[in-house]
């Protein structure tokens, strides 16, 4: 789903909620003549420019009749889900963060896996592994607490299969989304495919795909190294996206099974230098025990 479609969907859903609330209110007025009369008097007073005291008295009467039915005025005046854009999808002529989040949910057919810090059970580890994972989760909690004003712009979670990289990346993503930041969470395949679609498309809306990758507060690329290397796409766009996000001080989180040496061999020194830049990158090595087998 592109950002324009997401924005239109957000607006239409809000309009539908307001229309449904309006229909319920009109049905209630039809069922209660006293309430209908109180609502009519209140509207007439407002239109006629009645005093504040008179309007307040009529409002109190109408609200009391609503309460007798178990309702309040707020029940018929749904507020937008996003306080920034008012469910219009835009802020100052640009796509709102809520729009980019909505668009990203369909970017590769999935959204952020539902795993939080509260779901982590350090007790499954023992000895040095437990110390390693406890330190990793503690460091990532600090990262979330300081976000977006962190020293490190890039995060690299390295570990073999089943060491909990995706779970930790999901916990970070869900924590930041809960605080109102925009997150685009993609598998390496999904990221690669999004770049391929952008590269091969001639549609005017093609820029929205790249906008979502560049504009999110946090971009997560999960399992880097499992995707195919597409000519003129994979290496070029990975470098461009990571570099542009670094320049804009937007955070990128990458999980991978590959070692730093293997990453450099696969993607080249130019990309590796971006990923491992000590000034902006925090690398976290997770335990090598396979949690799935536990």
N, C-alpha and C positions, 0 to 999 in steps of 0.2 A: 504494500500500500504506500503510495507517495504522500507527501505532506499536504498537498492540495486536497486530495481525497479525504485524508484524515481530518483536516480542518472542516470540510463540508459535513463530514459525518458527526463531528462534535457539535456543530451548530444545529444540525437537524435533530440530533438526540435531545438537545436542550429545548428546542422548540416543541418537540413531541411531549417532553415532560411538562412544559408549561400549558400546552393544549389539553393534556389529560387532566391536569389540576383544575383548569378552567371548566372543563366539562363536569368534573365532580362537584364544583362549587355551584354551577347552574342547576344541576340535578338536586342539590340540597335546597336551593331557593325554591325550586318548583314544589318540593315536598313540604315546605314550611312557609306559609304565607306571612307569619309574624316576622320571621327572619328576612324574608324578601322585602317586606315593608321597611324594616330597619336599615337594610342595605340601600334601598332607594332613597330614604331620607338622608342618609350619610352622604351619598353621592351628590344629591341636590344641594346640600349644605356646602360641600366643597366647591361645586361649580358656581354657587351664588356668592361665594366669598364670605361665608359666615365667620363669626369670631372663633378664635382658637378654643375658647372654653366650650362653645356650642359643639364644635366638631369633636372635641375630646369626649363630651358626654354622649354623643351619638355613636362614636366609635366604641366606647365602653359598653353601651347597650348591645350593639351588634356583636361584639366579642363575647359577651355573656351568653347570648343566644347560641353562638357557635360552640361555646364550651358545653352547653347543655347537650349538644350532639357528640361531644367528645373531640372537638376540633379546635384549632387555633388559626388565626389568619396565616401563619407561616405554612400551614398544611396546604394552602392553596396558592402559595407564592414560592415555588421551588427556586433555590439559589443555584447559580452556576457551580459546577464542580471545581472549576479553576478560577481562583480569585484574581489571577494575573490578567487573563484575557476575557473573563466573563463568558467563557465558552464560545467565543467568536473564532478562536483558533489563531488569532494574531495579536501581537503587541507592538505598537509603533511601526506598523507596516511589515513586520517580520513574523515568521512562524513562531508561535509560543512554544515553550518547552513541552507543554502537554501535548501539542500537536506532533512534535518530533517523537515523543514517547509512544504515542498512539501509532504513528507510522512505523516505528521500529518494531513493534510487536508482530507485524506481518512481514518484516524484512526477509526472514528465512523460514517463516512458518512457525515461529516460536517466540516466547517472551522469556523474561528472566526466570530461571528455575527457582521454585519456591523453597529456598533454604536460607535460614537466618543464623546469626551468631548464637541465638538461643538453642538452635538445633545441634550445635557442636557438642560432642561428648568426648572430652579429652581422656576420660577413663579407659577408652579402648586402647590407648597407647601405654607403653611402659618404658622405663629407663630413659635413655637418651632420646628416643623417638617422642616420648611425651614432652620432654623439655623443648624439643625442636618445634612441635606443633603448638605448644602453649605460647612460646615466644612469637611464633608466626601470627597466631590469632590476636595476641595482645598488640603486636605492632600494627596490624590491620585495623583494630579498633581505634588506636590512636590516629591512624591515617584518616579514618572516617570522621572522627571528632574534629580534626583540623581542616577537613575538606571545605572549600577548595584552596585554602591558604596553607598548602603543604610545600615542603622543600622539594619533594619529588613529584615530577609530572607523570613519569612513566612508572608502572609497576609490572614486574615480571615474576610470575609464579612458576617455578621450575620443579619438576618432579616426574618420576616414572608413572606408569599407568596405575590408577586406583589410589593415588596418594591424597586425594581431596582437593585438588586444584580448582575444579569447577565449583565445588561446594563453597570454598572460600571466596571465589570470585562472585558467586551468587549472593553470599552473605553481605559482601561489600556493596554490591549493586542494590540489593533490596533495602539496605540501611540508608543509602544515599537517596534512593527514590522516595522512601518514607519521609525524608527531610525536604522533599520538593525539588531535588536535582534531576536533570534529564539523563537517562541512561540508555544507550544502545548496546544490546547484548547479542553478539553473533558468534556462531561457530566459525572456525577458519573457513570452512566450506561456504557458509552463508556470506561471509565478508567477501570472499573470492567471487562468488556468484553475483553479489550486488555490484562489485566493480566491473565484472564482465558485462552485466546488463547496461551499466552506465556507458561503458566503452563502445558498445555495439549499437546503442540506441540513437535514433535521430529525432525522438520526440522532444517537443519544447520543455516538457516537464522533467527531462532526464537529470537536470541539475539538482532536483530535489533529493535524489538518491545520495549524491555526494554531499549536499548540504547537511543531511541527517548524520552522515559519518563525521563530518568536520565540526558540526555545531553542538553535538551533545556534550554535556558537562563531563560525562564519563563514557568512553567507548571501550567495550570489552570484546576481545577477540580470543575465543576459547579454543584450545588445542591447535595452536599454530604449528604447522609442520605436517598436518594430516591432509591438507588440501593438495590438489594438483597444481603444478606450476604452469600457468597459462601464458603463452607468449604475449608480450606487450601489455600484460594485465597484472599478474600477481606481484611481481617484484616492483614494477613501476608504481602501482597504486598503493602498495603497502608503504613504500618509501614516502610517497607524496602525502598520504594521510597522516602518518606518524610525524613527519616533519612539519606539516601545516599545523597540526594540533600542538606540537611543542612550541612553535612560534607564537601561537595564540594562548599559550599556557592553559591548554585544556588537557585533561588527564586521559591516559590510555592504559588499560590493563590487559596484559597478554598472559595466557597460560600456555605452557608447552611441555612436551615430553623430551624435547631436545636439549642437549647441553649447550653452553655458550659456543663451544667450538663447532658443534654440529649446526647451530643456527647460522654461524658465519659461513660455513661451507655451503649451506643450502641457499641462503639469501644474499650472500656477499658482504664484504666488509662495510660497504656504504650503509646498508640497512642495520647491520650489527652495531655500528658505531652510534646509530641513533638509539637503538634499544638499550645499549649498555653504557650510554653516556653517564659517567659517574656524577656529573653535576645535577642531573635531573632524574636519574633512574634508580629505583630501589628494587633489587633482586632478592627474592625469597626462595630458598631451597627447602622443599618439604621432604618429610621422611620417605625413604624408599620402600617401606613396607606397603603391600597392596591391601588397602582397607576393604575392598570388595570381597576378598577372600576371608576377611575376619567376620 
